[in-house]
Amino acid sequence: MASQWFISRVGAKSFGPFTSQKLKELASTGGVLASDMIRKEGVDKTVKAGKLKALFPRTSL
């Protein structure tokens, strides 16, 4: 079964679930911000979306 993800934004409720692919699409179009908190279904711990290289790859200048 594919991973399901939830997004939490300050001042808003939690959104989801989203597939990993949909989460990547949302990040590329601004639907997920680097400051948003995300968590995987079944896991209580959240992480800042900007820390996930799969969503926000770091590019060098």
mmCIF file of the N, C-alpha and C atoms, coordinates in Angstrom:
data_MODEL
# 
_entry.id   MODEL 
# 
loop_
_atom_site.group_PDB 
_atom_site.id 
_atom_site.type_symbol 
_atom_site.label_atom_id 
_atom_site.label_alt_id 
_atom_site.label_comp_id 
_atom_site.label_asym_id 
_atom_site.label_entity_id 
_atom_site.label_seq_id 
_atom_site.pdbx_PDB_ins_code 
_atom_site.Cartn_x 
_atom_site.Cartn_y 
_atom_site.Cartn_z 
_atom_site.occupancy 
_atom_site.B_iso_or_equiv 
_atom_site.pdbx_formal_charge 
_atom_site.auth_seq_id 
_atom_site.auth_comp_id 
_atom_site.auth_asym_id 
_atom_site.auth_atom_id 
_atom_site.pdbx_PDB_model_num 
ATOM 1   N N  . MET A 1 1  ? 0.838  -1.182 0.000  1.00 0.00 ? 1  MET A N  1 
ATOM 2   C CA . MET A 1 1  ? 0.000  0.000  0.000  1.00 0.00 ? 1  MET A CA 1 
ATOM 3   C C  . MET A 1 1  ? 0.885  1.247  0.000  1.00 0.00 ? 1  MET A C  1 
ATOM 4   N N  . ALA A 1 2  ? 0.507  2.237  -0.757 1.00 0.00 ? 2  ALA A N  1 
ATOM 5   C CA . ALA A 1 2  ? 1.278  3.473  -0.867 1.00 0.00 ? 2  ALA A CA 1 
ATOM 6   C C  . ALA A 1 2  ? 1.186  4.283  0.421  1.00 0.00 ? 2  ALA A C  1 
ATOM 7   N N  . SER A 1 3  ? 2.256  5.015  0.693  1.00 0.00 ? 3  SER A N  1 
ATOM 8   C CA . SER A 1 3  ? 2.274  5.889  1.868  1.00 0.00 ? 3  SER A CA 1 
ATOM 9   C C  . SER A 1 3  ? 1.263  7.011  1.708  1.00 0.00 ? 3  SER A C  1 
ATOM 10  N N  . GLN A 1 4  ? 0.657  7.376  2.805  1.00 0.00 ? 4  GLN A N  1 
ATOM 11  C CA . GLN A 1 4  ? -0.294 8.484  2.841  1.00 0.00 ? 4  GLN A CA 1 
ATOM 12  C C  . GLN A 1 4  ? 0.277  9.550  3.768  1.00 0.00 ? 4  GLN A C  1 
ATOM 13  N N  . TRP A 1 5  ? 0.149  10.813 3.363  1.00 0.00 ? 5  TRP A N  1 
ATOM 14  C CA . TRP A 1 5  ? 0.735  11.927 4.089  1.00 0.00 ? 5  TRP A CA 1 
ATOM 15  C C  . TRP A 1 5  ? -0.321 12.962 4.443  1.00 0.00 ? 5  TRP A C  1 
ATOM 16  N N  . PHE A 1 6  ? -0.089 13.667 5.548  1.00 0.00 ? 6  PHE A N  1 
ATOM 17  C CA . PHE A 1 6  ? -0.970 14.733 6.009  1.00 0.00 ? 6  PHE A CA 1 
ATOM 18  C C  . PHE A 1 6  ? -0.159 16.011 6.165  1.00 0.00 ? 6  PHE A C  1 
ATOM 19  N N  . ILE A 1 7  ? -0.777 17.138 5.843  1.00 0.00 ? 7  ILE A N  1 
ATOM 20  C CA . ILE A 1 7  ? -0.133 18.447 5.913  1.00 0.00 ? 7  ILE A CA 1 
ATOM 21  C C  . ILE A 1 7  ? -0.816 19.269 6.998  1.00 0.00 ? 7  ILE A C  1 
ATOM 22  N N  . SER A 1 8  ? -0.019 19.915 7.843  1.00 0.00 ? 8  SER A N  1 
ATOM 23  C CA . SER A 1 8  ? -0.543 20.848 8.847  1.00 0.00 ? 8  SER A CA 1 
ATOM 24  C C  . SER A 1 8  ? 0.078  22.205 8.593  1.00 0.00 ? 8  SER A C  1 
ATOM 25  N N  . ARG A 1 9  ? -0.760 23.225 8.602  1.00 0.00 ? 9  ARG A N  1 
ATOM 26  C CA . ARG A 1 9  ? -0.297 24.601 8.384  1.00 0.00 ? 9  ARG A CA 1 
ATOM 27  C C  . ARG A 1 9  ? -0.716 25.424 9.592  1.00 0.00 ? 9  ARG A C  1 
ATOM 28  N N  . VAL A 1 10 ? 0.149  26.328 10.024 1.00 0.00 ? 10 VAL A N  1 
ATOM 29  C CA . VAL A 1 10 ? -0.147 27.191 11.167 1.00 0.00 ? 10 VAL A CA 1 
ATOM 30  C C  . VAL A 1 10 ? -1.447 27.938 10.904 1.00 0.00 ? 10 VAL A C  1 
ATOM 31  N N  . GLY A 1 11 ? -2.336 27.896 11.869 1.00 0.00 ? 11 GLY A N  1 
ATOM 32  C CA . GLY A 1 11 ? -3.613 28.593 11.747 1.00 0.00 ? 11 GLY A CA 1 
ATOM 33  C C  . GLY A 1 11 ? -4.646 27.865 10.911 1.00 0.00 ? 11 GLY A C  1 
ATOM 34  N N  . ALA A 1 12 ? -4.342 26.641 10.514 1.00 0.00 ? 12 ALA A N  1 
ATOM 35  C CA . ALA A 1 12 ? -5.285 25.870 9.699  1.00 0.00 ? 12 ALA A CA 1 
ATOM 36  C C  . ALA A 1 12 ? -5.350 24.446 10.225 1.00 0.00 ? 12 ALA A C  1 
ATOM 37  N N  . LYS A 1 13 ? -6.351 23.745 9.775  1.00 0.00 ? 13 LYS A N  1 
ATOM 38  C CA . LYS A 1 13 ? -6.479 22.350 10.181 1.00 0.00 ? 13 LYS A CA 1 
ATOM 39  C C  . LYS A 1 13 ? -5.549 21.480 9.338  1.00 0.00 ? 13 LYS A C  1 
ATOM 40  N N  . SER A 1 14 ? -5.510 20.214 9.662  1.00 0.00 ? 14 SER A N  1 
ATOM 41  C CA . SER A 1 14 ? -4.709 19.250 8.923  1.00 0.00 ? 14 SER A CA 1 
ATOM 42  C C  . SER A 1 14 ? -5.423 18.875 7.627  1.00 0.00 ? 14 SER A C  1 
ATOM 43  N N  . PHE A 1 15 ? -4.651 18.674 6.566  1.00 0.00 ? 15 PHE A N  1 
ATOM 44  C CA . PHE A 1 15 ? -5.200 18.294 5.269  1.00 0.00 ? 15 PHE A CA 1 
ATOM 45  C C  . PHE A 1 15 ? -4.623 16.951 4.847  1.00 0.00 ? 15 PHE A C  1 
ATOM 46  N N  . GLY A 1 16 ? -5.401 16.175 4.129  1.00 0.00 ? 16 GLY A N  1 
ATOM 47  C CA . GLY A 1 16 ? -4.921 14.893 3.623  1.00 0.00 ? 16 GLY A CA 1 
ATOM 48  C C  . GLY A 1 16 ? -5.970 13.836 3.816  1.00 0.00 ? 16 GLY A C  1 
ATOM 49  N N  . PRO A 1 17 ? -5.657 12.648 3.467  1.00 0.00 ? 17 PRO A N  1 
ATOM 50  C CA . PRO A 1 17 ? -4.326 12.153 3.104  1.00 0.00 ? 17 PRO A CA 1 
ATOM 51  C C  . PRO A 1 17 ? -3.988 12.408 1.637  1.00 0.00 ? 17 PRO A C  1 
ATOM 52  N N  . PHE A 1 18 ? -2.670 12.452 1.376  1.00 0.00 ? 18 PHE A N  1 
ATOM 53  C CA . PHE A 1 18 ? -2.139 12.609 0.033  1.00 0.00 ? 18 PHE A CA 1 
ATOM 54  C C  . PHE A 1 18 ? -1.129 11.498 -0.228 1.00 0.00 ? 18 PHE A C  1 
ATOM 55  N N  . THR A 1 19 ? -1.055 11.041 -1.467 1.00 0.00 ? 19 THR A N  1 
ATOM 56  C CA . THR A 1 19 ? -0.012 10.084 -1.837 1.00 0.00 ? 19 THR A CA 1 
ATOM 57  C C  . THR A 1 19 ? 1.322  10.822 -1.892 1.00 0.00 ? 19 THR A C  1 
ATOM 58  N N  . SER A 1 20 ? 2.406  10.079 -1.906 1.00 0.00 ? 20 SER A N  1 
ATOM 59  C CA . SER A 1 20 ? 3.729  10.688 -2.023 1.00 0.00 ? 20 SER A CA 1 
ATOM 60  C C  . SER A 1 20 ? 3.834  11.497 -3.307 1.00 0.00 ? 20 SER A C  1 
ATOM 61  N N  . GLN A 1 21 ? 3.312  10.957 -4.405 1.00 0.00 ? 21 GLN A N  1 
ATOM 62  C CA . GLN A 1 21 ? 3.366  11.652 -5.688 1.00 0.00 ? 21 GLN A CA 1 
ATOM 63  C C  . GLN A 1 21 ? 2.585  12.964 -5.635 1.00 0.00 ? 21 GLN A C  1 
ATOM 64  N N  . LYS A 1 22 ? 1.403  12.937 -5.050 1.00 0.00 ? 22 LYS A N  1 
ATOM 65  C CA . LYS A 1 22 ? 0.588  14.152 -4.950 1.00 0.00 ? 22 LYS A CA 1 
ATOM 66  C C  . LYS A 1 22 ? 1.281  15.193 -4.067 1.00 0.00 ? 22 LYS A C  1 
ATOM 67  N N  . LEU A 1 23 ? 1.922  14.740 -3.001 1.00 0.00 ? 23 LEU A N  1 
ATOM 68  C CA . LEU A 1 23 ? 2.644  15.648 -2.116 1.00 0.00 ? 23 LEU A CA 1 
ATOM 69  C C  . LEU A 1 23 ? 3.767  16.355 -2.883 1.00 0.00 ? 23 LEU A C  1 
ATOM 70  N N  . LYS A 1 24 ? 4.487  15.619 -3.728 1.00 0.00 ? 24 LYS A N  1 
ATOM 71  C CA . LYS A 1 24 ? 5.545  16.213 -4.553 1.00 0.00 ? 24 LYS A CA 1 
ATOM 72  C C  . LYS A 1 24 ? 4.961  17.230 -5.528 1.00 0.00 ? 24 LYS A C  1 
ATOM 73  N N  . GLU A 1 25 ? 3.832  16.892 -6.132 1.00 0.00 ? 25 GLU A N  1 
ATOM 74  C CA . GLU A 1 25 ? 3.172  17.821 -7.056 1.00 0.00 ? 25 GLU A CA 1 
ATOM 75  C C  . GLU A 1 25 ? 2.764  19.102 -6.329 1.00 0.00 ? 25 GLU A C  1 
ATOM 76  N N  . LEU A 1 26 ? 2.194  18.952 -5.146 1.00 0.00 ? 26 LEU A N  1 
ATOM 77  C CA . LEU A 1 26 ? 1.778  20.117 -4.364 1.00 0.00 ? 26 LEU A CA 1 
ATOM 78  C C  . LEU A 1 26 ? 2.970  20.998 -3.995 1.00 0.00 ? 26 LEU A C  1 
ATOM 79  N N  . ALA A 1 27 ? 4.087  20.371 -3.647 1.00 0.00 ? 27 ALA A N  1 
ATOM 80  C CA . ALA A 1 27 ? 5.284  21.137 -3.302 1.00 0.00 ? 27 ALA A CA 1 
ATOM 81  C C  . ALA A 1 27 ? 5.797  21.919 -4.510 1.00 0.00 ? 27 ALA A C  1 
ATOM 82  N N  . SER A 1 28 ? 5.726  21.317 -5.687 1.00 0.00 ? 28 SER A N  1 
ATOM 83  C CA . SER A 1 28 ? 6.249  21.989 -6.885 1.00 0.00 ? 28 SER A CA 1 
ATOM 84  C C  . SER A 1 28 ? 5.356  23.129 -7.355 1.00 0.00 ? 28 SER A C  1 
ATOM 85  N N  . THR A 1 29 ? 4.092  23.132 -6.939 1.00 0.00 ? 29 THR A N  1 
ATOM 86  C CA . THR A 1 29 ? 3.161  24.180 -7.372 1.00 0.00 ? 29 THR A CA 1 
ATOM 87  C C  . THR A 1 29 ? 2.812  25.171 -6.257 1.00 0.00 ? 29 THR A C  1 
ATOM 88  N N  . GLY A 1 30 ? 3.456  25.033 -5.104 1.00 0.00 ? 30 GLY A N  1 
ATOM 89  C CA . GLY A 1 30 ? 3.203  25.957 -4.002 1.00 0.00 ? 30 GLY A CA 1 
ATOM 90  C C  . GLY A 1 30 ? 2.076  25.543 -3.078 1.00 0.00 ? 30 GLY A C  1 
ATOM 91  N N  . GLY A 1 31 ? 1.510  24.369 -3.305 1.00 0.00 ? 31 GLY A N  1 
ATOM 92  C CA . GLY A 1 31 ? 0.441  23.877 -2.439 1.00 0.00 ? 31 GLY A CA 1 
ATOM 93  C C  . GLY A 1 31 ? 0.944  23.386 -1.099 1.00 0.00 ? 31 GLY A C  1 
ATOM 94  N N  . VAL A 1 32 ? 2.222  23.034 -1.050 1.00 0.00 ? 32 VAL A N  1 
ATOM 95  C CA . VAL A 1 32 ? 2.899  22.695 0.199  1.00 0.00 ? 32 VAL A CA 1 
ATOM 96  C C  . VAL A 1 32 ? 4.044  23.684 0.330  1.00 0.00 ? 32 VAL A C  1 
ATOM 97  N N  . LEU A 1 33 ? 4.126  24.326 1.478  1.00 0.00 ? 33 LEU A N  1 
ATOM 98  C CA . LEU A 1 33 ? 5.186  25.294 1.743  1.00 0.00 ? 33 LEU A CA 1 
ATOM 99  C C  . LEU A 1 33 ? 6.281  24.645 2.573  1.00 0.00 ? 33 LEU A C  1 
ATOM 100 N N  . ALA A 1 34 ? 7.497  25.144 2.448  1.00 0.00 ? 34 ALA A N  1 
ATOM 101 C CA . ALA A 1 34 ? 8.615  24.609 3.222  1.00 0.00 ? 34 ALA A CA 1 
ATOM 102 C C  . ALA A 1 34 ? 8.351  24.718 4.722  1.00 0.00 ? 34 ALA A C  1 
ATOM 103 N N  . SER A 1 35 ? 7.532  25.678 5.120  1.00 0.00 ? 35 SER A N  1 
ATOM 104 C CA . SER A 1 35 ? 7.217  25.884 6.544  1.00 0.00 ? 35 SER A CA 1 
ATOM 105 C C  . SER A 1 35 ? 6.089  24.989 7.051  1.00 0.00 ? 35 SER A C  1 
ATOM 106 N N  . ASP A 1 36 ? 5.395  24.294 6.155  1.00 0.00 ? 36 ASP A N  1 
ATOM 107 C CA . ASP A 1 36 ? 4.320  23.390 6.567  1.00 0.00 ? 36 ASP A CA 1 
ATOM 108 C C  . ASP A 1 36 ? 4.895  22.187 7.300  1.00 0.00 ? 36 ASP A C  1 
ATOM 109 N N  . MET A 1 37 ? 4.104  21.636 8.185  1.00 0.00 ? 37 MET A N  1 
ATOM 110 C CA . MET A 1 37 ? 4.488  20.419 8.897  1.00 0.00 ? 37 MET A CA 1 
ATOM 111 C C  . MET A 1 37 ? 3.769  19.252 8.232  1.00 0.00 ? 37 MET A C  1 
ATOM 112 N N  . ILE A 1 38 ? 4.486  18.159 8.031  1.00 0.00 ? 38 ILE A N  1 
ATOM 113 C CA . ILE A 1 38 ? 3.861  16.988 7.428  1.00 0.00 ? 38 ILE A CA 1 
ATOM 114 C C  . ILE A 1 38 ? 4.145  15.761 8.281  1.00 0.00 ? 38 ILE A C  1 
ATOM 115 N N  . ARG A 1 39 ? 3.255  14.793 8.143  1.00 0.00 ? 39 ARG A N  1 
ATOM 116 C CA . ARG A 1 39 ? 3.453  13.526 8.848  1.00 0.00 ? 39 ARG A CA 1 
ATOM 117 C C  . ARG A 1 39 ? 2.922  12.396 7.987  1.00 0.00 ? 39 ARG A C  1 
ATOM 118 N N  . LYS A 1 40 ? 3.502  11.242 8.204  1.00 0.00 ? 40 LYS A N  1 
ATOM 119 C CA . LYS A 1 40 ? 3.094  10.037 7.503  1.00 0.00 ? 40 LYS A CA 1 
ATOM 120 C C  . LYS A 1 40 ? 1.980  9.365  8.298  1.00 0.00 ? 40 LYS A C  1 
ATOM 121 N N  . GLU A 1 41 ? 1.034  8.785  7.592  1.00 0.00 ? 41 GLU A N  1 
ATOM 122 C CA . GLU A 1 41 ? -0.072 8.091  8.248  1.00 0.00 ? 41 GLU A CA 1 
ATOM 123 C C  . GLU A 1 41 ? 0.473  7.041  9.210  1.00 0.00 ? 41 GLU A C  1 
ATOM 124 N N  . GLY A 1 42 ? -0.074 7.012  10.411 1.00 0.00 ? 42 GLY A N  1 
ATOM 125 C CA . GLY A 1 42 ? 0.338  6.046  11.415 1.00 0.00 ? 42 GLY A CA 1 
ATOM 126 C C  . GLY A 1 42 ? 1.522  6.494  12.259 1.00 0.00 ? 42 GLY A C  1 
ATOM 127 N N  . VAL A 1 43 ? 2.056  7.677  11.970 1.00 0.00 ? 43 VAL A N  1 
ATOM 128 C CA . VAL A 1 43 ? 3.195  8.223  12.709 1.00 0.00 ? 43 VAL A CA 1 
ATOM 129 C C  . VAL A 1 43 ? 2.754  9.536  13.345 1.00 0.00 ? 43 VAL A C  1 
ATOM 130 N N  . ASP A 1 44 ? 3.023  9.690  14.633 1.00 0.00 ? 44 ASP A N  1 
ATOM 131 C CA . ASP A 1 44 ? 2.610  10.907 15.336 1.00 0.00 ? 44 ASP A CA 1 
ATOM 132 C C  . ASP A 1 44 ? 3.554  12.081 15.103 1.00 0.00 ? 44 ASP A C  1 
ATOM 133 N N  . LYS A 1 45 ? 4.823  11.795 14.852 1.00 0.00 ? 45 LYS A N  1 
ATOM 134 C CA . LYS A 1 45 ? 5.832  12.849 14.702 1.00 0.00 ? 45 LYS A CA 1 
ATOM 135 C C  . LYS A 1 45 ? 5.657  13.591 13.378 1.00 0.00 ? 45 LYS A C  1 
ATOM 136 N N  . THR A 1 46 ? 5.728  14.916 13.451 1.00 0.00 ? 46 THR A N  1 
ATOM 137 C CA . THR A 1 46 ? 5.677  15.739 12.243 1.00 0.00 ? 46 THR A CA 1 
ATOM 138 C C  . THR A 1 46 ? 7.063  16.297 11.955 1.00 0.00 ? 46 THR A C  1 
ATOM 139 N N  . VAL A 1 47 ? 7.311  16.610 10.691 1.00 0.00 ? 47 VAL A N  1 
ATOM 140 C CA . VAL A 1 47 ? 8.564  17.242 10.287 1.00 0.00 ? 47 VAL A CA 1 
ATOM 141 C C  . VAL A 1 47 ? 8.243  18.428 9.394  1.00 0.00 ? 47 VAL A C  1 
ATOM 142 N N  . LYS A 1 48 ? 9.129  19.392 9.397  1.00 0.00 ? 48 LYS A N  1 
ATOM 143 C CA . LYS A 1 48 ? 8.966  20.553 8.527  1.00 0.00 ? 48 LYS A CA 1 
ATOM 144 C C  . LYS A 1 48 ? 9.196  20.092 7.086  1.00 0.00 ? 48 LYS A C  1 
ATOM 145 N N  . ALA A 1 49 ? 8.260  20.414 6.216  1.00 0.00 ? 49 ALA A N  1 
ATOM 146 C CA . ALA A 1 49 ? 8.327  19.960 4.826  1.00 0.00 ? 49 ALA A CA 1 
ATOM 147 C C  . ALA A 1 49 ? 9.629  20.368 4.150  1.00 0.00 ? 49 ALA A C  1 
ATOM 148 N N  . GLY A 1 50 ? 10.157 21.528 4.488  1.00 0.00 ? 50 GLY A N  1 
ATOM 149 C CA . GLY A 1 50 ? 11.390 22.010 3.885  1.00 0.00 ? 50 GLY A CA 1 
ATOM 150 C C  . GLY A 1 50 ? 12.606 21.151 4.167  1.00 0.00 ? 50 GLY A C  1 
ATOM 151 N N  . LYS A 1 51 ? 12.521 20.285 5.171  1.00 0.00 ? 51 LYS A N  1 
ATOM 152 C CA . LYS A 1 51 ? 13.637 19.401 5.497  1.00 0.00 ? 51 LYS A CA 1 
ATOM 153 C C  . LYS A 1 51 ? 13.668 18.155 4.622  1.00 0.00 ? 51 LYS A C  1 
ATOM 154 N N  . LEU A 1 52 ? 12.618 17.924 3.858  1.00 0.00 ? 52 LEU A N  1 
ATOM 155 C CA . LEU A 1 52 ? 12.553 16.729 3.019  1.00 0.00 ? 52 LEU A CA 1 
ATOM 156 C C  . LEU A 1 52 ? 13.077 17.035 1.621  1.00 0.00 ? 52 LEU A C  1 
ATOM 157 N N  . LYS A 1 53 ? 14.223 16.463 1.296  1.00 0.00 ? 53 LYS A N  1 
ATOM 158 C CA . LYS A 1 53 ? 14.855 16.711 0.000  1.00 0.00 ? 53 LYS A CA 1 
ATOM 159 C C  . LYS A 1 53 ? 13.980 16.269 -1.163 1.00 0.00 ? 53 LYS A C  1 
ATOM 160 N N  . ALA A 1 54 ? 13.152 15.271 -0.944 1.00 0.00 ? 54 ALA A N  1 
ATOM 161 C CA . ALA A 1 54 ? 12.269 14.795 -2.017 1.00 0.00 ? 54 ALA A CA 1 
ATOM 162 C C  . ALA A 1 54 ? 11.244 15.861 -2.407 1.00 0.00 ? 54 ALA A C  1 
ATOM 163 N N  . LEU A 1 55 ? 10.898 16.726 -1.463 1.00 0.00 ? 55 LEU A N  1 
ATOM 164 C CA . LEU A 1 55 ? 9.929  17.790 -1.739 1.00 0.00 ? 55 LEU A CA 1 
ATOM 165 C C  . LEU A 1 55 ? 10.600 19.103 -2.118 1.00 0.00 ? 55 LEU A C  1 
ATOM 166 N N  . PHE A 1 56 ? 11.702 19.413 -1.443 1.00 0.00 ? 56 PHE A N  1 
ATOM 167 C CA . PHE A 1 56 ? 12.393 20.681 -1.654 1.00 0.00 ? 56 PHE A CA 1 
ATOM 168 C C  . PHE A 1 56 ? 13.883 20.417 -1.844 1.00 0.00 ? 56 PHE A C  1 
ATOM 169 N N  . PRO A 1 57 ? 14.261 19.945 -3.045 1.00 0.00 ? 57 PRO A N  1 
ATOM 170 C CA . PRO A 1 57 ? 15.684 19.660 -3.283 1.00 0.00 ? 57 PRO A CA 1 
ATOM 171 C C  . PRO A 1 57 ? 16.517 20.932 -3.180 1.00 0.00 ? 57 PRO A C  1 
ATOM 172 N N  . ARG A 1 58 ? 17.653 20.787 -2.595 1.00 0.00 ? 58 ARG A N  1 
ATOM 173 C CA . ARG A 1 58 ? 18.553 21.931 -2.463 1.00 0.00 ? 58 ARG A CA 1 
ATOM 174 C C  . ARG A 1 58 ? 19.339 22.078 -3.758 1.00 0.00 ? 58 ARG A C  1 
ATOM 175 N N  . THR A 1 59 ? 19.402 23.278 -4.246 1.00 0.00 ? 59 THR A N  1 
ATOM 176 C CA . THR A 1 59 ? 20.157 23.533 -5.467 1.00 0.00 ? 59 THR A CA 1 
ATOM 177 C C  . THR A 1 59 ? 21.300 24.481 -5.154 1.00 0.00 ? 59 THR A C  1 
ATOM 178 N N  . SER A 1 60 ? 22.420 24.243 -5.777 1.00 0.00 ? 60 SER A N  1 
ATOM 179 C CA . SER A 1 60 ? 23.554 25.144 -5.568 1.00 0.00 ? 60 SER A CA 1 
ATOM 180 C C  . SER A 1 60 ? 23.569 26.191 -6.666 1.00 0.00 ? 60 SER A C  1 
ATOM 181 N N  . LEU A 1 61 ? 24.062 27.361 -6.336 1.00 0.00 ? 61 LEU A N  1 
ATOM 182 C CA . LEU A 1 61 ? 24.101 28.463 -7.304 1.00 0.00 ? 61 LEU A CA 1 
ATOM 183 C C  . LEU A 1 61 ? 25.344 28.402 -8.144 1.00 0.00 ? 61 LEU A C  1 
# 
